[in-house]
Amino acid sequence: MRTLSAPMPGGLRILAAGLLATAAVAPAQQPTAAPAPAAVATPPVAQPDPYLSTPAPLVEAAPAEPPAPPFGGPLLTRPKLTGDWFGARDTLRDRGITWDISSTNFYQGVTTGGLQQGFRYGGRADYLANINGEKAGLWKGLFIDLHGENLYGLSVNGFTGALMPVNTAALFPKPNTTVPALTGMKVTQALSESFLVFGGKINTLDGFNQPFTGGARGTNGFMNVGMIAPVVALRTIPYSTFGAGFAYLVGPEPVLSVMVLDPNNTPTTSGFNTFFNRGVSVFGLANLPTKFLGRPGHQGAGFTYSNSKYASLDDLPFFVLDRLRGELPPLPRETGSWSLFYMFDQTLWADPCDPKRSWGMFGNLGIADGNPNPVRWAANIGLGGSSPLRSRPLDTFGLGYFYVGLGDSLKNFAPRLVPLGDEQGVEAFYNVGVTPWFHITPDIQVIVPARERVDTSLNFGLRAKLDF
């Protein structure tokens, strides 16, 4: 049996120190024409990502947009497998309507440690649509975003014994089901060149895209929840729910955003019958662009608060808790939960011949109440972005470490029945761009579970993503 005699095993401590040292010794470089990576977008803000490119609100003084690349072309170089749909896709885009359809498949397993060894196959399909109101003949500054999705097959999230899922994409809309769901239906209106309001059914992962992580969906970059989001905030933020808010922009980047959400997670139901019947959740983020080392980056700080009632292991769609709930007696419910977190990203290298290619460092650090939030504090740090190999312009990579400190209330609830400590892990991936529409990603994770009677797990996975 594994016992934790120190908060961090030696190997993981060395890796974390190495990541920090990389940032410390990176040589200062002269500024280049490389633009800043996409801003860390709060969930309500439409931002470009690998599925869907949502344009920034148009303003009177904005220069003319460059011609959009065609969807057609040779099979191996076109952006989407199915091309331009005999010209219909280009025509729809010109009229403000874009469709992005993808299928992501996983073959992933636990080879040693964990609760169970074995491999499982599963996958998901995502259907995204964006409507530019002005181009569609409605009015200027209007944007409508829709997200439909469904799962199929099985995942190994329950095999590791960890609270942090090793496959985020296999969690939603609802794990171990094939129920299709419309998880996002958001309407955004630009009131000026720097102020947006929005509302509707919010898919909270869709707009959260911290640079160098590959996005929060787990289909392009890191797969573990501990690497793609501030873990302390996940107590009070549902995956799919009703909400509204605003964002203030400087140029194309949101620097301040706030939203109010229904605490009920309703990805596979309408949510009307539980509409704000448990109180409210509030999310806020200030994220400022920087130029350290002469390279673009961001420094951000955020908070969450909810006045709803929670138990430490209830209503947590981002965690794997089924087996733990079955082993522990019911935990008492508490009113109110809060979290504070800091996040950053910093470009360390940019290709002088292609300003769109860069890689850099990112990280998160946060604290929370520890009860009813099962997490007292959490952190991650990593490297990621475009492959430095100029001959592989479509490839990306990532290497990172996360640590999740559980609250004393959960640790001390039944220490003899289910002894719990903290959780930590390492993840590395290399995303191979076979074509612009086909990517294959080997992924490896080493996880030290919070359950002290479960051994460290070694997890291998292979992800294949097709963009239709």
C-alpha positions in Angstrom: 0.0 0.0 0.0 1.2 3.5 -0.7 1.7 5.9 2.2 2.5 9.6 1.9 5.5 10.4 4.1 6.0 13.8 2.4 3.6 16.2 0.6 5.4 15.6 -2.7 7.3 12.5 -3.9 10.9 13.2 -4.9 10.4 12.6 -8.7 7.5 15.0 -8.8 9.3 17.5 -6.7 12.2 17.5 -9.1 9.9 17.9 -12.1 8.1 20.9 -10.6 11.4 22.5 -9.7 12.6 21.9 -13.3 9.5 23.7 -14.7 10.1 26.7 -12.5 13.8 26.7 -13.4 12.9 26.8 -17.1 11.1 30.1 -16.6 13.9 31.5 -14.5 16.7 30.8 -16.9 14.9 31.4 -20.2 17.0 34.1 -21.9 15.5 37.4 -22.7 14.7 37.7 -26.3 14.1 40.7 -28.6 10.5 41.5 -29.3 9.2 40.0 -32.5 6.0 40.5 -34.5 4.4 37.5 -32.7 1.0 38.5 -31.3 0.0 37.7 -27.8 -1.6 34.3 -27.3 -5.4 34.3 -27.0 -6.4 35.9 -23.8 -7.6 33.8 -21.0 -11.3 34.0 -21.7 -13.9 33.7 -19.0 -16.6 31.2 -19.8 -19.1 33.7 -21.2 -16.7 35.4 -23.7 -16.6 34.1 -27.2 -13.0 33.4 -28.1 -11.2 31.7 -30.9 -10.4 28.0 -30.3 -9.7 24.8 -32.3 -13.4 24.2 -32.8 -14.8 27.6 -33.7 -13.4 31.0 -34.6 -15.7 33.6 -33.2 -14.9 37.1 -34.5 -14.4 40.0 -32.2 -17.3 42.6 -32.2 -17.0 44.9 -35.2 -16.5 48.6 -34.6 -16.8 51.5 -37.0 -13.0 52.1 -37.0 -12.1 48.5 -37.4 -10.0 47.8 -40.6 -11.4 45.5 -43.2 -11.2 41.8 -42.4 -8.8 39.8 -44.5 -10.5 37.3 -46.8 -11.4 34.1 -44.9 -9.5 31.0 -46.2 -11.8 28.6 -48.2 -13.0 25.4 -46.6 -12.3 23.5 -49.9 -9.0 22.5 -51.4 -6.9 19.3 -51.6 -7.9 16.6 -49.1 -4.6 16.7 -47.1 -4.4 20.5 -46.8 -8.0 21.6 -46.4 -9.0 22.8 -42.8 -12.0 20.3 -42.5 -12.3 16.8 -43.7 -15.7 17.3 -45.5 -14.4 20.5 -47.3 -16.7 23.2 -48.4 -19.9 21.2 -48.8 -20.1 22.0 -52.5 -19.7 25.7 -51.8 -22.5 25.8 -49.2 -20.1 26.1 -46.2 -18.3 29.1 -47.6 -21.6 30.7 -48.5 -23.0 30.2 -45.0 -19.9 31.7 -43.5 -20.2 34.7 -45.7 -23.7 35.1 -44.4 -22.6 34.8 -40.7 -23.2 31.1 -40.0 -20.4 28.7 -39.2 -20.6 25.0 -38.3 -17.8 23.0 -36.7 -18.3 19.3 -36.1 -15.7 17.0 -34.6 -15.3 13.5 -33.3 -12.7 12.7 -30.6 -11.9 9.1 -29.7 -9.9 7.8 -26.8 -8.1 4.5 -26.0 -6.8 5.0 -22.5 -5.8 2.7 -19.6 -4.2 2.2 -16.2 -1.2 0.0 -16.5 -0.1 -0.1 -12.9 -1.5 1.0 -9.6 -4.9 2.7 -9.2 -8.1 0.8 -8.3 -8.2 -1.3 -11.4 -5.9 -2.0 -14.4 -7.2 -2.1 -18.0 -7.9 -0.1 -21.1 -11.2 1.3 -22.4 -12.3 2.8 -25.6 -14.7 5.8 -25.8 -15.3 9.1 -27.5 -17.4 12.2 -27.9 -19.0 14.2 -30.7 -19.2 18.0 -30.6 -21.5 20.1 -32.8 -20.9 23.9 -32.6 -22.6 26.7 -34.5 -21.9 30.4 -34.4 -24.2 33.1 -35.9 -22.8 36.6 -36.6 -25.9 38.7 -36.3 -24.8 41.5 -38.6 -23.7 39.2 -41.4 -26.9 37.2 -41.0 -29.0 40.2 -41.6 -30.0 40.9 -38.0 -28.1 43.6 -36.2 -24.5 44.7 -35.5 -22.7 43.3 -32.4 -25.0 40.2 -32.0 -23.5 36.8 -31.7 -25.2 33.5 -31.0 -23.2 30.4 -29.9 -24.7 26.8 -29.8 -23.0 23.7 -28.5 -24.4 20.2 -28.8 -22.5 17.1 -27.7 -22.8 13.4 -26.7 -20.5 10.7 -25.4 -20.1 7.0 -26.4 -18.1 4.1 -25.1 -16.4 4.0 -21.7 -13.6 5.8 -19.9 -11.0 4.9 -17.2 -11.7 7.9 -15.0 -13.0 5.5 -12.3 -10.0 3.2 -12.5 -7.3 5.5 -11.0 -8.8 6.1 -7.6 -8.1 9.8 -8.1 -10.5 12.7 -7.6 -9.1 14.5 -10.7 -10.3 12.8 -13.9 -7.6 11.7 -16.3 -9.9 12.3 -19.2 -11.9 15.6 -18.9 -13.6 15.1 -22.3 -15.2 11.8 -21.1 -17.1 13.6 -18.3 -19.5 15.7 -20.3 -22.4 16.1 -20.8 -22.9 13.2 -18.4 -20.4 10.4 -17.8 -21.2 6.8 -18.8 -24.2 7.8 -20.9 -24.9 8.4 -24.6 -27.6 11.0 -24.0 -27.2 13.9 -26.6 -27.4 17.3 -25.1 -27.6 21.0 -26.0 -25.2 22.3 -23.3 -24.6 25.8 -24.7 -27.0 28.4 -26.1 -25.5 31.8 -25.5 -26.5 35.2 -26.9 -23.8 38.0 -26.8 -24.4 41.6 -27.6 -21.7 44.2 -28.0 -22.9 47.5 -26.7 -19.7 49.2 -27.7 -16.2 48.4 -29.0 -15.2 47.5 -25.4 -18.3 46.3 -23.6 -20.2 43.1 -24.0 -23.3 41.6 -22.3 -24.4 38.0 -22.6 -26.9 35.5 -21.3 -28.5 32.1 -21.9 -27.5 28.5 -21.3 -23.8 28.8 -20.6 -21.3 26.0 -21.3 -18.6 27.1 -18.9 -15.7 25.3 -20.5 -16.3 26.7 -24.0 -14.8 30.1 -23.5 -12.1 29.2 -20.9 -8.9 28.8 -23.0 -5.8 29.5 -21.0 -2.9 29.8 -23.4 -0.5 26.8 -23.8 -2.9 24.3 -22.2 -4.8 23.4 -25.4 -8.2 24.6 -24.1 -10.4 23.4 -21.3 -12.3 20.7 -23.2 -9.5 18.2 -23.0 -9.8 17.4 -26.8 -6.7 19.2 -28.0 -4.1 19.6 -25.2 -4.0 18.4 -21.6 -6.6 15.8 -20.6 -6.5 16.0 -16.8 -8.8 18.5 -15.1 -5.9 19.4 -12.7 -4.0 20.8 -15.7 -6.7 22.8 -17.5 -8.6 24.9 -15.0 -8.3 26.5 -11.5 -9.5 23.5 -9.5 -10.6 25.6 -6.5 -13.2 27.3 -8.6 -15.0 24.1 -9.7 -17.0 23.7 -6.5 -19.4 26.6 -7.4 -19.2 26.6 -11.2 -21.5 24.1 -13.0 -20.7 22.7 -16.4 -23.9 23.8 -18.1 -26.4 26.1 -16.6 -28.3 29.4 -17.0 -26.4 32.6 -16.5 -25.7 36.1 -17.6 -22.9 38.7 -17.3 -20.7 41.2 -19.0 -17.1 41.6 -20.2 -14.9 44.7 -20.6 -12.4 44.5 -23.5 -9.2 46.4 -24.3 -8.7 45.8 -28.0 -9.7 42.2 -28.7 -8.9 40.9 -25.2 -11.3 40.7 -22.3 -9.6 42.2 -19.2 -12.6 42.1 -16.8 -15.6 39.8 -16.8 -18.3 38.9 -14.3 -21.1 36.4 -14.6 -24.0 35.2 -12.4 -24.9 31.5 -12.7 -27.6 29.1 -11.6 -25.8 26.7 -9.2 -27.8 23.8 -10.7 -25.9 21.7 -13.3 -28.3 20.9 -16.1 -26.5 19.6 -19.2 -29.1 17.0 -20.2 -32.3 18.8 -19.0 -33.8 22.2 -19.8 -33.2 23.5 -16.3 -36.4 25.5 -16.3 -37.9 23.5 -13.4 -34.9 24.3 -11.1 -34.2 27.8 -12.4 -32.2 29.5 -9.6 -34.0 27.6 -6.9 -30.8 27.1 -4.9 -29.5 30.6 -4.9 -26.8 32.0 -7.2 -23.1 31.5 -8.1 -20.9 34.5 -9.0 -17.7 34.3 -11.1 -15.3 37.2 -11.7 -11.9 37.4 -13.5 -9.5 40.3 -14.2 -6.9 39.3 -16.7 -4.3 41.8 -17.8 -1.9 41.5 -20.8 1.8 41.8 -20.1 5.1 42.0 -21.9 7.7 40.3 -19.6 10.9 39.3 -21.4 9.7 41.3 -24.3 7.1 38.5 -25.0 3.3 38.6 -24.6 1.6 37.0 -21.6 -1.1 37.6 -19.0 -1.5 38.0 -15.3 -5.0 37.3 -13.9 -6.9 37.0 -10.6 -10.4 35.6 -10.1 -13.0 34.7 -7.5 -16.1 32.6 -7.1 -18.9 32.7 -4.5 -22.2 30.9 -4.1 -24.8 31.2 -1.4 -26.2 27.7 -2.2 -26.0 24.7 0.1 -23.5 22.0 -0.6 -21.9 18.9 0.8 -18.3 18.3 0.2 -18.8 15.4 -2.3 -22.1 16.5 -3.9 -22.7 18.5 -7.2 -19.2 18.2 -8.5 -19.4 17.4 -12.2 -15.6 18.0 -12.7 -14.5 15.4 -10.1 -14.6 11.5 -10.0 -16.5 10.7 -6.8 -18.8 7.8 -7.3 -16.7 5.2 -5.5 -15.7 7.5 -2.7 -19.3 8.5 -2.1 -20.2 4.8 -1.8 -17.6 4.2 0.9 -18.3 7.3 3.0 -21.5 8.1 5.0 -23.4 11.2 3.9 -21.5 14.4 4.7 -23.4 17.4 6.2 -24.5 20.3 4.0 -23.1 23.8 4.5 -24.3 27.1 3.2 -22.0 29.2 1.0 -18.7 28.5 -0.7 -15.9 30.7 -2.0 -12.6 30.5 -3.8 -9.8 32.9 -4.9 -7.3 32.1 -7.6 -4.3 33.5 -9.5 -3.3 32.5 -13.1 -0.6 33.5 -15.6 0.8 32.6 -18.9 4.1 33.8 -20.5 5.4 33.3 -24.0 9.0 32.0 -23.9 9.6 31.3 -27.6 8.0 32.6 -30.9 8.9 31.4 -34.4 10.3 34.5 -36.2 9.1 33.0 -39.5 5.5 32.3 -38.3 4.1 34.6 -35.6 1.2 32.2 -35.0 3.6 29.5 -33.6 4.8 29.9 -30.0 5.2 28.1 -26.8 5.5 29.2 -23.2 4.7 28.7 -19.5 1.4 28.8 -17.6 0.2 28.2 -14.1 -2.7 28.5 -11.5 -2.7 28.9 -7.8 -5.9 29.1 -5.7 -7.4 28.7 -2.2 -10.9 27.9 -1.1 -13.0 27.4 2.0 -12.2 23.7 2.3 -15.8 22.9 3.4 -18.1 22.5 1.6 -15.5 22.8 -1.2 -13.5 19.6 -0.8 -10.4 21.4 -2.0 -8.5 23.8 0.4 -5.9 24.8 -2.1 -4.6 23.8 -5.6 -1.9 24.7 -8.0 -0.5 23.7 -11.4 2.4 24.7 -13.6 3.4 23.6 -17.1 4.9 24.2 -20.5 3.1 23.9 -23.8 2.2 25.3 -27.1 3.5 24.9 -30.7 6.1 22.3 -31.5 9.6 23.9 -31.7 10.2 21.7 -34.8 9.8 24.0 -37.8 9.1 20.9 -40.0 6.0 20.1 -37.8 3.9 23.3 -37.9 0.6 21.5 -36.9 2.0 19.8 -33.8 1.6 20.9 -30.2 3.0 19.6 -26.9 2.5 19.9 -23.2 4.2 19.0 -19.9 2.9 19.9 -16.5 2.4 19.1 -12.8 -0.6 19.7 -10.5 -1.2 19.5 -6.8 -4.6 19.4 -5.0 -4.8 19.9 -1.3 -8.0 18.6 0.2 -9.7 20.4 3.1 -9.3 19.1 6.7 -13.0 18.6 7.0 -13.0 15.9 4.3 -9.7 14.4 5.4 -10.9 14.1 9.0 -14.4 12.9 8.3 -13.7 9.2 8.4 -9.9 8.8 8.5 -10.0 5.1 9.5 -12.7 4.1 7.0 -11.2 6.0 4.0 -7.9 7.7 4.8 -7.4 10.7 2.5 -4.4 12.9 1.8 -3.6 15.3 -1.0 -3.5 14.5 -4.7 -0.9 15.3 -7.3 0.2 14.2 -10.8 2.2 14.8 -13.9 1.0 14.8 -17.5 2.8 14.9 -20.8 1.4 14.8 -24.4 2.4 15.4 -27.9 -0.3 16.3 -30.4 0.7 15.2 -33.9 -1.1 17.1 -36.7 -1.4 14.4 -39.4 -3.5 16.9 -41.5 -5.2 20.1 -40.5 -8.3 18.1 -39.7 -6.8 14.9 -38.2 -4.7 14.9 -35.0 -3.3 12.0 -33.0 -2.1 12.5 -29.4 -0.2 10.1 -27.2 -0.7 11.0 -23.5 1.0 9.8 -20.3 0.0 10.6 -16.7 1.4 9.6 -13.3 -1.2 10.2 -10.6 -0.7 10.0 -6.8 -4.4 9.6 -5.6 -5.8 11.3 -2.6 -7.0 7.9 -1.4 -4.0 6.7 0.7 -4.8 3.0 0.3 -4.6 3.3 -3.5 -1.2 3.0 -5.2 0.2 5.6 -7.6 -1.2 4.9 -11.1 0.6 5.0 -14.5 -1.9 5.9 -17.3 -1.3 5.7 -21.0 -3.7 7.1 -23.6 -4.1 7.7 -27.3 -6.5 10.4 -28.6 -7.6 10.8 -32.2 -9.6 13.9 -33.3 -11.3 14.4 -36.6 -12.7 17.8 -37.6 -15.5 17.5 -40.2 
